[in-house]
Amino acid sequence: MSTGMLVRSVIVILVTFLVACGGDTPPGESTNVESAASQQKTFKWRMVTTWPKNLPGLGIAPELLAKRVEKMSAGRLKITVYGANEIVPALGVFDAVSLGNVEMGHGAAYYWKGKVPIAQLFTTVPFGLTAQEMNGWLYQGGGLELWEELYARYDLVPTPAGNTGVQMAGWFNKELNTMDDLRGIKMRIPGLGGEVFQRAGGTAITLAGGEIFTSLQTGVIDATEWVGPYNDLAFGLHQVAKYYYYPGWQEPGPALETIINKDAYDTLPPDLQEIVRTASRVTNEDLLALYTAKNNAALEELVNVHHVEVRRIPDEVLRELKKISDQVVSELPGDDPLAKRIYESYISFKKGVESYHEITERAYINARSELN
């Protein structure tokens, strides 16, 4: 028997003995013994996701998170990951975790806009925070605490778990020259971007990733945004659309989320709780690095091999979309005091970081481009 096994055996014997002794246990001793016993327990959890199984980037993120948790916990917490529709529908993740049918989920908060409208601010806002800025708000600007307060209403514990960076504006078979060109278009575009598109005269449709290609191919939708070159190439969207537009005004820095059932979370000892949070945070960083590394090569393939036409949305169209977006976002809080606090926190942080980034991030990038 190894030394580790011997120690664990002694602990189990002590736990049994002290429980049998009942009232003879010294004050505080039972707590220590229970804590030691909990350190030996193995937890087996299930995580459902909104992504197709093993989809590059988005689908790989929860798999890597699960592997990290198991390794960091020395096998004490094992998480089995299920792709969209393996246990629950892609857009059923929030309810499944909230009800405790599974312990964890991975997705994006704007998919739950029908249930929690203000939660969309924890994914992305059109013309809003970039990935770097979003992380600043969540981790250092009070955003995460507000997110936790909001999701507590649904017996959930949220934590950031990925970001794709600025996305592309989407795939179209029609050129966009004026606002009139958006009218009548049926486009797969979720979240607040979808509401803006709707008010601009289009029809916004929310579809899970696995449904996009067929829907565009068969004419159910006329256009779609998904993520960016890395994922769009993998989905083959260049086969069913001609024009690829930028910039991604609708999703400038979309944060993904890990959501954990509160009761399940509370059963974990403190060290495993911290491991889950830390693994999610590392995944958040890794996914952004992945997209930063992969998108350019994928875009070059789309252009040079598949002859995709990359177009910039005209400034006139972007300007009008920005006006509509400001109105849509301002209406989001409604009469909910917590929603108002979330909105005010987001807007306040955005104003501050925009001012600073004018003379740092933006000034440097502009200078770099101009001097090439």
Buried (B, 14 or more C-beta within 10 A) or exposed (E): EEEEEEEBEEBEEBBEEBEEEEEEBEEEEBEEBBEBBBEEEEBEBBBBBBBBBEBBBBBBBBBBBBEBBBEBBEEBBEBBBBBBBEBBBBBBBBBBBBEEBBBBBBBBBBBBBEEBBBBBBBBBBBBBBBBBBBBBBBEEBBBBEBBEEBBEEBBBBBBBBBBBBBBBBBBBEBEBEEBEBBEEBBBBBBBBBBBBBBBBEBBBBBBBBBBBBEBBBEEBBBBBBBBBBBBBBBBEBBEBBBBBBBBBBBBBBBBBBBBBBBEBBEEBBEEBBEBBBBBBBBBBEBBBEBBEEBBEEBBEBBBEEEEBEEBEBBEEBBEBBBEBBEEBBEEBBEEBEEBBBBBEBBBEBBEBBEEEBEEEBEEEEEEEEEEE
